[in-house]
């Protein structure tokens, strides 16, 4: 079964505002090549191409319920294995 990584907001940790290099490094520290990543229900407004490049093994990415208003092709280009992308409930 595929290993899944999840980052959920909690009262002790502020919600994520970007999928940036720090987030990618934290995910990679837990699982070097995650296949699924759930970043739903944060306040993510941007995806950094350098961060998604570190997560190239992803097959499923859940970014639902965030604050995305645009999504650059360069941010998704490194995710060559991505089969499922959830963007529901954003401002796209």
Phi, psi and omega in degrees: 000143183290140175285138181242145176240139179225142175230108182245148179291145177219166179297340183266349184225129180292154179293154178287141178250349180205149168269090186247187183297325180294318178294315180299320179294321179294319178296315181295331178292330179274321182212113186299329182220069181295145178259338178228141179218124180251109177242032179289154173063047171240203176236036183295124180244350181210153174240128180269128177304324179294330178285316180293332177297328178285348183244033188299342180278355182301135174251337179218132180225122179252111177243024182292156177058050175236202182236034179290132176245343178207157180220109181286139177302327180296335178286331181264341184307320180291344185271065186291340179264357185297122179249332182230125178228119179255119180238015182301148176060044170245188181251036182280000000 
